[in-house]
Amino acid sequence: MNSDKVLDAKGLACPMPIVRTKKAIDDLQSGQVLEIHATDKGAKADLAAWSNSGGHELLETIEENGVIKFWIKKG
């Protein structure tokens, strides 16, 4: 999936992946896609809830080799 920006949040524990995601998405225009790479298992539920509450769209989540990748479209 194509993204406009990639955020490396690997090795960060909650709530840092959310904090970094918020900062990164603030730099994007509406409709652009942020790709996030995280290793914190809690990020799955956290980013899904954060996207929904912030008016953004979680497009896809995949996990490979212990890294969870998210694609969030800015609302």
C-alpha positions as CSV (number, residue, x, y, z in Angstrom):
1,M,0.0,0.0,0.0
2,N,1.3,3.5,-0.8
3,S,1.9,6.0,1.9
4,D,2.8,9.7,2.0
5,K,4.9,9.4,5.2
6,V,6.4,6.5,7.2
7,L,6.7,6.6,11.0
8,D,9.1,4.2,12.8
9,A,7.6,3.6,16.3
10,K,9.4,0.2,16.8
11,G,10.6,-0.4,20.3
12,L,8.3,2.3,21.8
13,A,5.9,1.4,24.6
14,C,2.4,2.8,25.1
15,P,1.6,5.7,24.8
16,M,4.5,6.7,22.6
17,P,3.3,5.2,19.3
18,I,0.1,7.2,19.6
19,V,2.0,10.4,20.6
20,R,4.3,10.1,17.6
21,T,1.4,9.1,15.3
22,K,-0.5,12.3,16.3
23,K,2.6,14.5,15.6
24,A,3.2,12.8,12.3
25,I,-0.4,13.0,11.1
26,D,-0.6,16.7,12.0
27,D,2.0,17.3,9.2
28,L,-0.1,15.6,6.6
29,Q,-2.9,17.0,4.4
30,S,-6.4,15.6,4.6
31,G,-6.6,12.4,2.5
32,Q,-2.9,11.6,2.8
33,V,-1.8,8.2,4.2
34,L,0.6,7.7,7.2
35,E,2.3,4.3,7.5
36,I,3.3,3.3,11.0
37,H,5.6,0.5,12.1
38,A,5.3,-0.6,15.7
39,T,6.3,-3.5,17.9
40,D,4.0,-2.8,20.9
41,K,1.1,-5.3,20.8
42,G,-1.1,-2.7,22.5
43,A,-0.7,-0.4,19.5
44,K,-3.3,-2.5,17.5
45,A,-6.2,-1.6,19.7
46,D,-4.8,1.9,20.6
47,L,-4.3,3.0,17.0
48,A,-7.6,1.6,15.9
49,A,-9.5,3.5,18.6
50,W,-7.4,6.7,18.2
51,S,-8.0,6.7,14.4
52,N,-11.8,6.3,14.9
53,S,-12.0,9.0,17.6
54,G,-9.9,11.4,15.6
55,G,-11.9,11.1,12.4
56,H,-9.2,9.3,10.5
57,E,-9.5,6.0,8.7
58,L,-7.5,2.9,9.6
59,L,-7.0,1.4,6.1
60,E,-5.0,-1.7,6.9
61,T,-3.1,-3.5,9.6
62,I,-0.6,-6.3,9.0
63,E,1.9,-8.0,11.2
64,E,5.1,-9.5,9.9
65,N,8.2,-10.6,11.8
66,G,7.0,-9.0,15.0
67,V,6.4,-5.6,13.4
68,I,2.8,-4.3,13.1
69,K,2.3,-2.0,10.2
70,F,-0.7,0.4,10.0
71,W,-1.9,2.6,7.3
72,I,-4.0,5.5,8.5
73,K,-5.7,8.0,6.1
74,K,-6.0,11.5,7.6
75,G,-9.6,12.7,7.9
